[in-house]
Amino acid sequence: MKTKFFALLGSLLLVAGLSVVLFARKPLTPQEELILRNAEAIAQNEGTPVGSCVRNSGPNGEYGLKMFCDSKTNTDMIYPCPTAPTYGYSLENNKDRCTK
């Protein structure tokens, strides 16, 4: 009885060990690499460079050529800085953050 138990236990350990080795040898997909880099950045307290942009104010602001923030920017999420200025309405003190 003990020999069957140890034989079964040994077989399970062998299968588990081979599974770990085969899984570790599998190359990472691009998505897995991105997740790993993000986890490493969070662990190292790495920040993201921040720029500033102007929020669109509608027709009650001053019309001009400005670097406008993404319209989806809010208190919980910021988006990449614009790459080129565009025409629109803005108020002088209505600025926000964007990622460089």
C-alpha positions as CSV (number, residue, x, y, z in Angstrom):
1,M,0.0,0.0,0.0
2,K,2.8,2.4,0.9
3,T,4.7,1.7,-2.3
4,K,1.6,2.5,-4.4
5,F,1.1,5.7,-2.5
6,F,4.7,6.8,-3.0
7,A,4.6,5.7,-6.6
8,L,1.5,7.9,-7.2
9,L,3.0,10.8,-5.3
10,G,6.3,10.5,-7.2
11,S,4.4,10.4,-10.5
12,L,2.4,13.6,-9.6
13,L,5.6,15.4,-8.6
14,L,7.2,14.4,-11.9
15,V,4.2,15.6,-13.9
16,A,4.1,18.9,-11.9
17,G,7.8,19.4,-12.4
18,L,7.7,18.8,-16.1
19,S,4.7,21.2,-16.4
20,V,6.6,23.9,-14.7
21,V,9.7,23.4,-16.9
22,L,7.7,23.4,-20.1
23,F,5.6,26.4,-19.1
24,A,8.8,28.4,-18.2
25,R,10.3,27.6,-21.6
26,K,7.3,29.0,-23.6
27,P,8.1,32.4,-25.1
28,L,6.0,35.3,-23.9
29,T,3.4,36.8,-26.2
30,P,3.6,40.6,-26.8
31,Q,0.6,41.1,-24.5
32,E,2.3,39.1,-21.7
33,E,5.5,41.1,-22.2
34,L,3.6,44.4,-21.8
35,I,1.9,43.1,-18.6
36,L,5.3,42.1,-17.2
37,R,6.8,45.5,-18.0
38,N,3.9,47.3,-16.4
39,A,4.1,45.2,-13.3
40,E,7.8,45.9,-13.1
41,A,7.2,49.7,-13.5
42,I,4.6,49.6,-10.7
43,A,7.0,47.7,-8.4
44,Q,9.7,50.3,-9.0
45,N,7.4,53.3,-8.4
46,E,8.1,54.4,-12.0
47,G,6.1,57.4,-13.0
48,T,4.8,58.7,-16.3
49,P,5.9,62.1,-17.6
50,V,3.1,64.6,-17.6
51,G,2.4,67.6,-19.9
52,S,-0.3,70.2,-19.9
53,C,-3.1,70.8,-22.4
54,V,-6.1,73.1,-22.7
55,R,-9.6,71.8,-22.1
56,N,-12.3,72.7,-24.7
57,S,-14.7,75.2,-23.2
58,G,-17.3,75.4,-25.9
59,P,-18.4,78.7,-27.6
60,N,-18.1,80.8,-24.4
61,G,-14.2,80.8,-24.6
62,E,-11.6,82.4,-26.7
63,Y,-11.2,80.9,-30.2
64,G,-7.6,80.0,-31.2
65,L,-5.0,77.5,-32.1
66,K,-4.2,75.5,-29.0
67,M,-3.1,72.0,-27.8
68,F,-6.5,70.6,-26.7
69,C,-6.8,67.7,-24.2
70,D,-8.6,64.5,-25.2
71,S,-12.3,65.0,-24.6
72,K,-12.3,61.8,-22.5
73,T,-9.9,63.2,-19.9
74,N,-11.4,63.3,-16.4
75,T,-10.3,63.0,-12.8
76,D,-9.7,59.3,-13.0
77,M,-8.0,58.9,-16.4
78,I,-5.6,61.1,-18.5
79,Y,-4.7,60.5,-22.1
80,P,-1.7,61.2,-24.3
81,C,-0.9,64.9,-25.1
82,P,-2.0,66.1,-28.5
83,T,0.6,65.9,-31.2
84,A,-0.4,69.1,-33.0
85,P,-2.4,72.2,-32.1
86,T,-6.0,72.5,-33.4
87,Y,-8.5,75.4,-33.5
88,G,-11.2,75.5,-30.8
89,Y,-12.6,77.5,-27.9
90,S,-10.9,77.6,-24.5
91,L,-10.8,79.6,-21.3
92,E,-7.4,81.0,-20.1
93,N,-7.3,79.0,-16.8
94,N,-9.0,75.8,-18.0
95,K,-5.9,73.6,-18.3
96,D,-5.5,69.9,-17.6
97,R,-2.8,67.1,-17.6
98,C,-1.9,64.7,-20.3
99,T,0.8,62.0,-20.7
100,K,3.9,62.8,-22.7
